[in-house]
Amino acid sequence: MRTSYRVAIAACFTGVLLLAIYWPGLHGSFFFDDGPSILQAKGVRLETLSFESLRQVFASGHSGPSGRPIAQLSFALNYYFSGFSPFLFKITNLAIHAANACLVFFLAFRLLAGTEQPAKQHIALIAAGVLATAWMLHPIQLLPVLHVVQRMTSLSTLFLLAALLLHISARDHGGRAGLARLIVAWGLLWPLSFFSKEAGALFPLFVLAWELIVRRSIVGGLDRFARCFAVVIGLILLAGTAHVFLPSGQWLWSGYDLRPFSLVERLMTEGRVLWFYLGLILFPRLEDLGLYHDDIIISSSLLSPWTTLPAIAGLIGLVWLAWRTRIKAPLLSFGIVWFLIGHGLESTFLPLEIAHEHRNYLPLFGILLAGAWALSIALQREGVCKTIGLTIAAAMLANFTFVTALRAHQFGEEGRRTQIEAQHHRTSARAQHEAAMNLAMQADAALPNSPIHSFATAHYQLACTLDPNSKMCWLGLIQLNCKAGIPAEPAWISELARRLQQTPFAPGDQNVLYAIKEMSIDGSTCLDRPTIDGLFSASLENPSVKGGVRSILYSWYSDYLWLNEHDMVAARAALGRSLKLNPGNPSNRLKWAQLLFIAGEREQARQLLLKLSNENLLSDERKTLTELLVTYNIAEH
């Protein structure tokens, strides 16, 4: 009872400390992917708690192959109760992070206590507490809290850790109670983890590692369940590997058409990236941490840069160390394997961006577990070893707390955040671009000779120089001049058109055309129609633009021609091309009905509207459809 009381007091203290450290950052704004994934996502705007509205939320996600409906639902519920309040979105993230820290503590204690004698469980309790506190306060964990969209990562981790704890409990107890826990872990919590973010698919590998390393060490061998489970996972991995090399799996590799690196180059680069992550974990410095790490050089060969080969050799050495220590030091082995499994998707073959800190949210546990194992050994010894162990643990926690506090303060205000990011990452095109965007939103940016206008221009130009494929930086320069009442430089427009036509069309590049369309409609652009026609044409001529994106571009081009130029013939032709590429899109069919109505083809418009009444439309589209039907009936009478 006394021990439980102390644990409760320690938990309350660390909870208050967590809130105090993160408090400045909770007052920051939405940023980066928060815009398209939350603010501009119509499915997040939950107005009523009904079965139909919740079903629409589940079906509205576009992140990842699954749409991540559980995370989408959490965003929608945040909006329903508090609107787009960044503070309340972030405080929700912080609560999830705190819950994860509790799960990390229980998992760590179970692992540490399971390999020690009962008399030494108080040492396991101390080591688990240090591990959980370090995991909770580590500065590399800041983004899943203050970058709202990364709730996908923390939610997935929440359900995965809960599922793993239930699996371990089920295997320890057995019987009907154990079977029930296995059903909940695998039938409920694992799907919730996966549908929060696809990294939840790694859960079986974490379980396999625990079965083969930790449980085997405790019970002295593998039972039938563990052997069968290992065979099943092995067969699934073989089947998955075969799938990606078959024609049906080629969709996976198509993503590399939009990246400035190949599969081989990514794999070589990730070897260096994993050591970069380990450096951030063990020796976090404010200057090295950042939202963007696009300044990491791509490995073009094993010797370019020269650190590529040693990095890969070092990873092989880690695997060898995990194998050699699996019997005598199972927690050290398990910690290494945990870290590597945690990066098994996002840091290997998938055509994702090279590096992001939030990818360490779950893998961090493995490195800290190895450290907690070493601390538990030190605490069992009196004298120098114990003193050194406690000193290192205290220094580590103090450093993590200090750096996280500085970083949370940085993220509390957009101007401060973006300028510090740009200073710390001078060769990051994204950091420079975001710093320019923040300056461009200031009132003084509209004054052509103001320092703010000059600084924003310099940041944009540096971003364009750093990234030869970027389009958004040139759009930013054009927008900045339009805001200041200055004609856009012809060289900027020419270079933007060239990049839209000739460079790989990355997933976010279509937003350039969306922004141009919106600027034209609201009257804030300084571009004439021939220029905008040319930019859309350049994009549509790009061979890397696939059918789905091409359909979207034609639809946006139609919006521009209709709402800004009032050229109904051209608008109808563009929308027709969009529908030809994607005939089932209900949003574009609704636009087509509107154009038919304007053109006087009212009966065709009415028939199409009636068909759309049974389609899956968003709430504002449903409202437009209803208004059109009412208008049609009034016109008829």
Buried (B, 14 or more C-beta within 10 A) or exposed (E): EEEEEEBEEBBEEBBEBBBEBBBBBBEBBBBBBBEBBBBEBEBBBBEEEEEEBBEBBBEBBEBBEBBBBBBBBBBBBBBBEBEBEBEBBBBBBBEBBBBBBBBBBBBBBBBBBBBBEEEBBEBBBBBBBBBBBBBBBBBBBBBBBBBBBBBBBBBBBBBBBBBBBBBBBBBBEEEEEBEEBBEBBBEBBBBBBBBBBBBBBBBBBBBBBBBBBBBBBEEEEBEEEBEEBBEEBEEEEEEEEEEEEEEEEEEBBEEBEBBBBBBEBBBBBBBBBBBBBBEBBEEBEBEBBBBBBBBBEBBBEBEEBEBBBBBBEBBEEBEEBBEEBBEEBBBBBBBBBBBBBBBBBBBBBBBBBBBBBBBBBBBBBBBBBBBBBBBBBBBBEEEEEBEEBBEBBEEBBEBBBBBBBBBBBBBBBBEBBBBBBBEBBEEBBBBBBBBBBBBBEBEBBBBEEBEBBEBBBBBBBBBBEBBEBBBBBBBBBBBBBBBBEEEBEEEBBEBBBEBBBBBBBBEEBBBBBBBBBBBBBEEEBBBEBEBBBBBBEBBBEBEBBBEEBBBBBBBBBBBBBBBBBEBBEBBBBBBBBBBEBBEEBBBBBBBBBBBBBBEEEBEBBBEBBEEBEEBEBBBEBBEBBEEBBEEBEEEEE
